[in-house]
Amino acid sequence: MEKIVEQTLLYDFYGELLTEHQQNIYEDVILNDYSLSEVAKEQGISRQGVHDMIKRCSKTLNEYEEKLHLVEKFVSIREKVHSIHELTRQYEKLEEQTLLKQIEQISNEILEEL
């Protein structure tokens, strides 16, 4: 997974667990693409302080994911739903029984993950 997409997903799932100060800095640097210098000036801290905060936040978000696996489950389910969507678009090309079996198999996998 692309690094920025991964960081965004981690923040979407676990960002509320960071302090408000951490959220503001992380959002400015990672989501809003502000430079470390811009954020440092705005927050009244050093550039190194912003850098350290981003590293700590990223580490914390990754630790939550290692324990809870919410992003991993989300990505897996999204891929399976996409597969079902593709199968329904191919409905006329596939034999009905084959299509139904494939959809049932994928939906069972989704249910097992939940």
C-alpha positions as CSV (number, residue, x, y, z in Angstrom):
1,M,0.0,0.0,0.0
2,E,1.3,3.5,-0.8
3,K,2.8,5.2,2.2
4,I,0.5,8.3,2.2
5,V,-2.6,6.2,1.7
6,E,-1.6,3.9,4.6
7,Q,-0.9,6.9,6.8
8,T,-4.3,8.4,5.9
9,L,-6.1,5.2,6.6
10,L,-4.3,4.8,9.9
11,Y,-5.3,8.3,10.9
12,D,-8.9,7.8,9.8
13,F,-9.2,4.8,12.0
14,Y,-7.1,5.7,15.0
15,G,-6.6,9.5,14.8
16,E,-9.2,10.2,17.5
17,L,-6.9,8.3,20.0
18,L,-4.2,11.0,19.6
19,T,-4.3,14.2,21.7
20,E,-5.8,17.3,20.0
21,H,-2.3,18.8,19.7
22,Q,-1.0,15.6,18.0
23,Q,-4.0,15.5,15.7
24,N,-3.4,19.2,14.6
25,I,0.2,18.6,13.8
26,Y,-0.3,15.3,12.1
27,E,-3.1,16.6,10.0
28,D,-1.1,19.7,8.9
29,V,2.0,17.7,7.9
30,I,0.5,14.5,6.6
31,L,-3.0,15.4,5.3
32,N,-2.6,19.0,4.4
33,D,1.0,18.7,3.2
34,Y,2.4,21.6,5.1
35,S,6.2,21.7,5.6
36,L,7.7,21.0,9.0
37,S,8.8,24.7,9.1
38,E,5.3,26.0,8.4
39,V,3.8,23.9,11.1
40,A,6.6,24.7,13.6
41,K,6.1,28.4,13.1
42,E,2.3,28.1,13.4
43,Q,2.6,25.9,16.6
44,G,5.4,27.9,18.1
45,I,7.7,24.9,18.4
46,S,10.9,23.8,16.6
47,R,11.1,22.1,13.3
48,Q,12.7,19.1,15.0
49,G,9.8,19.1,17.5
50,V,7.3,18.8,14.7
51,H,9.4,16.0,13.1
52,D,9.6,14.1,16.4
53,M,5.8,14.5,16.9
54,I,5.1,13.0,13.5
55,K,7.4,10.1,14.1
56,R,5.7,9.4,17.5
57,C,2.2,9.7,16.1
58,S,3.1,7.4,13.2
59,K,4.5,4.9,15.7
60,T,1.5,5.1,17.9
61,L,-1.0,4.7,15.0
62,N,1.0,1.7,13.7
63,E,1.0,0.1,17.2
64,Y,-2.8,0.4,17.3
65,E,-3.0,-1.3,13.9
66,E,-0.7,-4.1,15.0
67,K,-3.1,-4.8,17.9
68,L,-6.5,-4.2,16.3
69,H,-6.0,-4.8,12.6
70,L,-8.9,-2.5,11.6
71,V,-7.2,-1.1,8.5
72,E,-6.2,-4.5,7.4
73,K,-9.8,-5.8,7.7
74,F,-11.2,-2.7,6.0
75,V,-8.9,-3.1,3.0
76,S,-9.6,-6.8,2.7
77,I,-13.4,-6.2,2.8
78,R,-13.2,-3.4,0.3
79,E,-11.3,-5.6,-2.1
80,K,-13.9,-8.4,-1.7
81,V,-16.8,-6.0,-2.2
82,H,-15.0,-4.7,-5.3
83,S,-14.8,-8.4,-6.5
84,I,-18.6,-8.8,-6.0
85,H,-19.2,-5.6,-7.9
86,E,-17.1,-6.8,-10.8
87,L,-18.9,-10.2,-10.8
88,T,-22.3,-8.4,-11.0
89,R,-21.0,-6.4,-14.0
90,Q,-20.1,-9.6,-15.8
91,Y,-23.5,-11.2,-15.1
92,E,-24.4,-11.6,-18.7
93,K,-21.1,-13.3,-19.6
94,L,-21.0,-15.8,-16.7
95,E,-23.3,-18.7,-16.1
96,E,-25.8,-17.8,-13.4
97,Q,-24.8,-20.7,-11.0
98,T,-21.1,-19.9,-11.3
99,L,-21.8,-16.2,-10.6
100,L,-23.9,-17.0,-7.6
101,K,-21.4,-19.5,-6.2
102,Q,-18.6,-16.9,-6.5
103,I,-20.6,-14.2,-4.9
104,E,-21.6,-16.5,-2.1
105,Q,-18.0,-17.5,-1.5
106,I,-16.8,-13.9,-1.3
107,S,-19.7,-12.9,0.9
108,N,-18.9,-15.8,3.3
109,E,-15.3,-14.6,3.5
110,I,-16.5,-11.1,4.3
111,L,-18.8,-12.4,7.1
112,E,-15.9,-14.5,8.6
113,E,-13.7,-11.3,8.8
114,L,-16.4,-9.4,10.6
